[in-house]
Amino acid sequence: MVRPRIILADDHASMLERAIRLVADEFEVVGVANDGRSALDAALLLRPDVVVFDISMPVMSGLEAAAQLSESPQPPRIVFLTVHDDPAFVEAARKAGAQAYVVKRHIASELVPAIRLVLQGLTRFPSGAVDHASSPAH
């Protein structure tokens, strides 16, 4: 069975390592990046099914990279994995093209389920942070 292909982008090596460990059994990690520009370049080159972005990264933020990636032909699904739990960041992520948003303190319980949902064409955002009317699943 072909496993969905993902790229992980975070400027903290320990967070990347943790994310890799969490997703490796179910997904093929085809790339990692520690800044938004590198993540965008890798996504355009490797054409993964999903890109997991941190918001705050050097060179280019995850929000900027996601917005540019969303404009590409056949963009991948986009998940944000971030420390920011402010509703304004959640809304900015949605506007940048995200289908899911996971706060890092919930990485162990929420990252893999969020990736599964976006691969099914669903969205997942924190409860109460945004209007869920267009989100079949939370």
C-alpha positions in Angstrom: 0.0 0.0 0.0 1.3 3.4 -0.9 1.6 5.7 2.1 0.7 9.4 1.9 3.8 11.6 1.4 4.4 14.5 3.8 6.9 17.3 4.4 7.5 18.6 7.9 8.7 22.2 8.5 9.8 23.6 11.8 12.8 25.6 12.9 13.3 23.5 16.1 15.2 20.2 15.4 13.7 18.5 18.5 10.1 19.3 17.3 10.9 18.0 13.8 12.3 14.8 15.3 9.2 14.3 17.5 6.9 14.9 14.6 8.8 12.4 12.4 8.5 9.8 15.2 4.8 10.4 15.4 4.0 10.2 11.7 6.6 7.7 10.4 4.5 4.6 11.0 1.6 5.8 8.8 3.1 8.4 6.4 6.2 8.6 4.3 8.2 11.7 5.3 9.7 12.8 2.0 11.3 16.0 3.3 12.0 18.2 6.3 12.8 21.9 6.4 13.8 24.4 9.1 12.5 27.5 7.4 9.5 28.5 5.3 11.4 29.1 2.0 13.0 25.7 2.2 9.7 24.1 2.9 8.0 25.8 0.0 10.8 24.9 -2.4 10.7 21.2 -1.2 6.9 21.1 -1.6 7.0 22.5 -5.1 9.8 20.0 -6.0 8.6 16.9 -4.2 4.8 17.4 -4.6 3.8 15.7 -1.3 0.2 15.0 -0.3 0.5 17.1 2.9 2.8 19.8 4.2 3.0 20.4 8.0 4.1 24.0 8.6 5.1 25.8 11.8 4.0 29.4 11.7 7.1 31.2 13.1 10.1 30.2 11.1 13.1 32.1 9.7 13.6 33.3 6.1 9.8 33.0 5.4 7.0 32.3 7.8 4.9 29.2 7.5 1.9 31.5 6.7 3.7 33.1 3.8 5.0 29.8 2.5 1.5 28.2 2.8 -0.2 31.1 1.0 2.3 30.8 -1.9 2.0 27.0 -2.0 -1.8 27.3 -2.0 -1.6 29.3 -5.3 0.4 26.5 -7.0 -1.3 24.0 -9.4 -2.6 21.0 -7.4 -1.4 22.2 -4.0 -0.9 19.7 -1.2 -3.1 19.7 1.9 -1.7 22.1 4.5 -1.6 21.5 8.3 -0.2 24.0 10.8 1.6 22.7 13.9 2.4 25.7 16.1 2.6 27.1 19.6 0.2 29.9 18.6 -3.3 29.2 20.0 -4.7 32.7 19.4 -7.8 32.8 17.2 -6.1 35.4 15.0 -3.4 33.0 14.0 -6.0 30.3 13.4 -7.8 32.6 11.0 -4.6 33.7 9.3 -3.7 30.0 8.8 -7.2 29.4 7.2 -6.7 32.4 4.9 -3.2 31.0 3.9 -4.9 27.8 2.7 -4.7 25.5 5.8 -7.1 22.6 6.2 -6.0 21.9 9.8 -4.4 23.6 12.7 -2.8 21.8 15.7 -1.3 23.4 18.7 2.1 21.9 19.6 1.1 21.0 23.2 -1.4 18.6 21.6 1.0 17.1 19.0 0.9 13.5 20.4 -2.9 13.3 20.3 -3.9 15.5 17.4 -1.2 15.6 14.6 -1.8 12.2 13.0 -5.6 12.5 13.3 -5.5 16.0 11.7 -3.4 14.6 8.8 -5.8 11.8 8.3 -8.7 14.2 8.1 -7.2 16.5 5.6 -6.3 13.6 3.4 -10.0 12.8 3.4 -10.8 16.3 2.3 -12.0 17.5 5.7 -10.8 20.3 7.9 -9.9 20.5 11.5 -9.5 23.7 13.5 -9.5 24.3 17.3 -13.0 24.5 18.9 -14.2 28.0 19.5 -11.3 29.6 17.6 -13.1 30.0 14.2 -16.5 29.4 12.6 -16.7 25.7 11.9 -19.6 25.9 9.5 -17.4 24.8 6.6 -15.6 22.1 8.6 -17.3 18.7 8.5 -15.0 17.5 11.2 -13.2 19.1 14.1 
